[in-house]
Amino acid sequence: QVQLVESGGGLVQPGGSLRLSCAASGFTFSSYAMSWYRQAPGKERELVATITNTGGTINYADSVKGRFTISRDNAKNTVYLQLNSLNPEDTAVYSCKAQLFWRTYWGQGTQVTVSS
């Protein structure tokens, strides 16, 4: 069955870093574009970053450009999100999404909390 399992979240101080992982199984990972989203309490879900299936095209939300980096390893069926220079406004549940045409799969999310 299809699974997307995020990990790497946690509590970090402002200015700190985290590396999120999203491990995929049950579908042909290398065919799917992958995205990271986040949702803070009381706010709408926000697209953070997207990477095409080959990694050739990457896009970021303006709010994270220069601080976050998305990457993927198709041999490991995993997509990553490196979070640097974190601030309290980055606190949210971060989820990964796989998409190929109309097929969309979501992970359950991992909590990132930025606080001193």
C-alpha positions in Angstrom: 0.0 0.0 0.0 1.1 3.6 -0.5 2.9 5.2 2.4 4.6 8.5 2.9 6.3 8.7 6.3 7.8 12.0 7.5 10.4 12.3 10.2 12.9 14.7 11.6 10.7 17.2 13.2 11.1 18.5 16.7 11.7 21.5 19.0 14.5 23.8 17.9 15.6 27.3 19.0 15.4 30.3 16.7 18.2 30.3 14.3 18.6 26.6 14.4 18.2 23.9 11.8 16.4 20.7 11.1 16.3 18.2 8.3 13.0 16.6 7.5 12.7 13.3 5.6 9.8 11.8 3.8 10.2 8.1 3.0 7.9 6.7 0.3 6.7 3.2 -0.6 4.0 1.5 -2.5 4.4 3.6 -5.7 7.0 4.5 -8.3 8.6 7.3 -6.4 10.9 8.4 -9.3 7.9 9.3 -11.4 6.3 11.6 -9.0 6.8 15.3 -8.2 7.2 15.8 -4.5 6.2 18.8 -2.4 6.5 19.9 1.2 3.6 21.8 2.8 3.1 23.2 6.2 0.2 24.2 8.3 0.4 26.4 11.4 -2.4 26.4 14.0 -5.3 28.6 12.8 -3.8 29.1 9.4 -4.3 27.6 5.9 -1.9 25.0 4.5 1.0 26.6 2.7 3.1 25.1 -0.1 6.7 25.4 1.0 8.7 23.7 -1.8 8.3 21.5 -4.8 10.8 19.3 -6.7 10.1 17.5 -10.0 10.6 13.8 -10.4 14.1 14.1 -11.7 15.0 17.0 -9.4 15.5 19.3 -12.4 13.1 22.0 -11.3 12.7 23.3 -7.8 10.4 26.0 -6.5 10.1 27.6 -3.1 7.6 29.8 -1.3 9.0 33.4 -0.9 8.8 33.0 2.8 11.5 30.2 2.8 13.7 31.1 -0.1 17.3 31.1 0.9 16.6 29.3 4.1 15.1 25.9 3.1 16.4 23.4 0.6 14.4 20.6 -0.9 16.1 17.5 -2.4 15.4 14.0 -3.3 17.1 10.6 -3.6 15.2 8.4 -6.0 17.4 5.4 -5.1 16.2 5.7 -1.5 12.6 6.8 -2.3 13.1 9.8 -0.1 12.6 13.5 -0.3 14.2 15.9 2.2 13.7 19.4 3.4 16.6 21.1 5.0 15.4 23.9 7.3 17.9 26.6 8.3 17.7 29.9 10.1 14.4 28.9 11.6 12.2 31.4 13.3 9.0 31.1 15.3 6.9 31.8 12.3 8.1 28.5 10.8 6.3 26.5 13.5 3.9 24.2 11.8 3.1 20.6 10.9 5.1 19.8 7.8 3.7 17.2 5.4 5.0 15.8 2.1 2.9 15.2 -1.0 3.5 13.0 -4.0 1.7 13.9 -7.3 1.6 12.5 -10.7 -1.2 13.9 -12.9 -4.4 13.3 -10.8 -2.8 10.9 -8.4 -2.0 12.5 -5.1 -0.6 11.0 -1.9 0.0 12.7 1.4 2.0 11.8 4.5 0.7 12.3 8.0 3.1 15.2 8.9 5.8 16.0 11.4 5.7 18.8 13.9 8.3 21.5 13.8 8.3 23.9 16.8 10.7 26.9 16.8 10.9 28.4 20.3 13.4 29.6 22.8 
